[in-house]
């Protein structure tokens, strides 16, 4: 299985996980556009007054996946989250959280709520 397909499977696993935990999926693979300095957000979910931006990482191990979320990437995701809220003002008063959803090559996973802050 190639990396693109296994990455999409990991993102689907994350979406199902959040759905089963009472979240609603607002967006998948949200991109702000070129030259914005922002990155892609794999998954955006909402529950009550909480808007969560989720980075999904699949690597050979959970630890490798965790270490793959570099500070520069966190900054780009934060910029993309700002853009998302700006373009979707219905979420402007929501609490915001950044989560990591880590998947190993054996499809075991770990959800880390509030994985980083700006």
Helices and strands as residue ranges (DSSP letters): H 3-20, E 24-30, E 41-47, E 50-58, H 62-67, H 71-87, G 89-91, E 95-103, E 109-116
